[in-house]
Amino acid sequence: SGGVDFGDSYMYGYETGTATVGTEVSGEIAINTMTGVLTSEFSNLGAGVTSSFEVVNTRVNAASIVMVTVRDDGGCDPFVKKVRPEANRFFVSVKNTAATACTSAFTLNFMVVN
């Protein structure tokens, strides 16, 4: 262990971290790592509602490839609609495609490739 866990194997050399959206500023999160876990700000995202937030991250530039996937669904059906990198940040939009609201906060995995 100690690397990024890909199930049957690990990839090493990546910084990892975890953070929650809105801890300091609503709709924003700061995490300066290449990979990590993001926890949503809201635990009751409504059916059909989109949550958008900004991730401040000094490892990102406008040409970065930023991959974001759902880790834990929070009792609903979050779908990553869009990820847009810029210098020192990226923006994420997630829509709850379920017919009901989330019952807890969902989490997302992210990875920055430069």
C-alpha positions in Angstrom: 0.0 0.0 0.0 1.0 3.6 0.2 0.4 4.3 -3.5 -2.8 5.0 -5.4 -4.9 1.9 -5.1 -6.1 0.5 -8.5 -7.6 -2.7 -7.0 -5.1 -5.4 -7.9 -2.1 -3.0 -8.0 -0.8 0.3 -6.7 0.6 3.3 -8.6 3.3 5.1 -6.7 4.6 8.7 -6.7 1.3 10.6 -6.5 0.4 13.0 -3.8 -2.9 12.2 -2.2 -5.3 14.1 0.0 -8.9 14.5 1.1 -11.1 17.6 1.6 -14.7 18.7 1.9 -16.3 21.3 -0.4 -17.5 24.4 1.5 -15.4 23.9 4.7 -14.1 27.5 4.5 -16.0 29.1 1.5 -19.2 27.7 0.2 -18.8 26.2 -3.3 -15.0 26.1 -3.0 -12.4 23.7 -1.8 -8.6 23.9 -1.6 -6.5 20.8 -2.0 -3.0 20.9 -3.5 -2.4 17.3 -4.4 -2.3 15.3 -7.7 -5.0 12.8 -6.5 -7.5 12.7 -3.8 -11.1 12.4 -2.5 -13.5 15.3 -2.5 -16.6 15.2 -0.3 -19.7 17.2 -1.5 -20.8 20.2 0.5 -24.5 19.1 0.6 -25.9 15.9 2.0 -29.3 16.4 0.4 -28.7 17.3 -3.2 -32.2 17.3 -4.8 -33.4 15.1 -7.6 -32.3 16.6 -10.9 -30.2 19.3 -9.2 -26.7 20.2 -10.3 -24.0 21.1 -7.8 -21.0 23.1 -9.2 -17.9 23.9 -7.2 -14.3 25.2 -7.6 -11.2 23.2 -6.6 -8.2 25.4 -5.9 -5.2 23.3 -6.7 -1.7 24.6 -7.6 -0.9 21.3 -9.4 -3.4 22.2 -12.2 -2.9 24.3 -15.3 -5.2 25.0 -18.3 -3.7 22.1 -20.2 -4.0 19.6 -17.4 -6.1 16.5 -17.7 -8.3 16.3 -14.6 -10.3 13.1 -14.2 -13.1 13.0 -11.7 -15.2 9.9 -10.9 -17.9 9.0 -8.3 -16.5 7.2 -5.3 -19.5 6.9 -3.0 -23.0 7.8 -4.3 -24.4 9.3 -1.1 -27.7 7.4 -1.6 -28.5 9.0 -4.9 -27.1 8.9 -8.5 -24.5 11.6 -8.9 -23.2 12.1 -12.4 -20.0 14.1 -13.2 -21.3 16.5 -16.0 -18.2 18.7 -16.5 -14.7 19.3 -15.4 -12.8 22.4 -16.6 -9.2 23.1 -15.7 -7.7 26.5 -15.4 -4.4 27.8 -14.0 -4.3 26.7 -10.3 -7.9 25.4 -10.2 -10.5 23.3 -11.8 -14.3 23.5 -11.8 -16.6 20.5 -11.4 -20.3 20.1 -12.1 -22.2 17.1 -10.7 -25.9 16.3 -11.3 -28.1 14.0 -9.2 -29.8 12.0 -11.9 -31.9 10.0 -9.3 -35.6 10.6 -8.8 -35.0 11.3 -5.1 -32.6 13.6 -3.2 -29.3 12.3 -1.9 -29.4 10.9 1.7 -25.8 11.8 2.5 -22.8 13.6 1.0 -21.3 11.9 -2.0 -17.6 11.6 -2.6 -15.5 12.0 -5.8 -12.1 10.7 -6.7 -9.9 13.1 -8.7 -6.5 12.8 -10.6 -4.5 15.5 -12.2 -2.2 14.6 -15.1 0.2 17.1 -16.6 
